[in-house]
């Protein structure tokens, strides 16, 4: 988060948020159905990949 004074009554704020910045794979739960060939295997990730959220605010 960074804030800049543009004038005496005006401010600009910038914010950046990073989620899963190192892009680690968080595995989902294993398949729990015994009758399927995929039993016990993990077929998907629990969380999405890297995300970046940017925001700005102008206060006056």
Buried (B, 14 or more C-beta within 10 A) or exposed (E): EEEEEEEEEEBBEEEEEEEBEEEEEEEEEEBEEEEEEEEEEEEEEEEEEEEEEEEEEEEE
